[in-house]
Amino acid sequence: MNARDYCHFTEAAYAPACPAPLSKALPPEIPLHRLRQARGMTQQVLAGLMNVKQPVVSKLERQRNVRILALRSLVEAMGGKLEIVARFPEGNVTISNS
């Protein structure tokens, strides 16, 4: 279940757990825990959306080398889409996994 599904099916009492719209532009680079905070989510809520326990989210946020699949799950649970772009002098290429 992603953030959009979660917010769609939860009752109004749970609305604060839904990702907040970004009120201002995010910096071009941001640590995972700051991104989660900017989305208005706690580790507990994000863990629920990812179907993992809260310590897993904490560990992901502290790791220097995160697996792409885990990062994709984390970003999608926050309502985003992970894109990987390779930058070359002659242009950028978005890498797909298909």
C-alpha positions in Angstrom: 0.0 0.0 0.0 1.4 3.4 -0.9 0.8 6.7 0.7 -2.0 7.7 -1.8 -3.9 4.4 -1.1 -3.4 4.8 2.6 -4.8 8.3 2.7 -7.7 7.3 0.5 -8.8 4.5 2.7 -8.1 5.9 6.2 -10.7 7.8 8.3 -10.4 11.5 9.0 -8.9 10.8 12.4 -5.9 9.4 10.7 -5.4 12.3 8.2 -2.4 13.7 10.0 -0.5 10.4 9.1 -0.9 11.2 5.4 2.0 12.8 3.6 1.6 16.5 3.6 1.8 18.4 0.4 5.2 20.1 0.2 4.7 23.7 1.1 8.0 24.8 -0.3 10.5 23.4 -2.8 12.9 20.8 -1.4 16.6 21.3 -1.8 18.2 19.3 -4.6 19.8 17.0 -2.1 18.3 15.9 1.2 18.9 13.1 3.7 16.1 10.4 3.8 15.0 11.4 7.4 14.6 15.0 6.4 12.6 14.0 3.3 10.3 11.9 5.6 9.9 14.9 7.9 9.2 17.2 5.1 6.4 14.9 4.0 5.0 15.1 7.5 5.5 11.5 8.3 6.8 9.6 11.4 9.0 6.5 11.1 6.1 4.5 12.5 3.6 5.7 9.8 6.2 5.1 7.0 6.9 1.7 8.4 3.2 0.8 8.3 2.9 2.0 4.7 6.0 -0.2 3.8 4.7 -3.2 5.8 7.8 -3.3 7.9 8.6 -2.5 11.5 9.8 1.0 12.6 13.4 -0.1 13.3 13.7 -1.0 9.6 12.9 2.5 8.6 15.3 3.9 11.2 18.1 1.6 9.8 17.3 2.6 6.2 17.6 6.3 7.1 21.0 5.8 8.8 22.6 3.6 6.2 25.1 5.1 3.8 24.5 2.3 1.2 20.9 1.6 0.6 19.7 -1.0 -1.8 17.8 0.4 -4.8 14.7 -1.8 -4.1 14.6 -0.6 -0.4 15.0 3.0 -1.5 12.3 2.7 -4.1 9.9 1.2 -1.5 10.6 4.0 0.9 10.1 6.8 -1.7 6.9 5.2 -3.1 5.5 4.8 0.5 6.0 8.6 0.8 4.0 9.1 -2.4 6.9 9.7 -4.7 8.6 7.9 -7.6 12.3 6.9 -7.6 14.1 7.7 -10.8 17.8 6.9 -11.4 19.6 9.2 -13.8 23.1 8.8 -15.1 24.7 12.1 -16.0 27.2 12.3 -18.9 28.9 15.2 -20.6 26.7 14.6 -23.7 23.5 14.3 -21.8 21.5 12.5 -19.1 20.0 9.0 -19.3 17.2 7.7 -17.1 18.0 4.1 -16.2 15.1 1.7 -16.2 14.9 -1.8 -14.7 13.1 -3.5 -17.6 
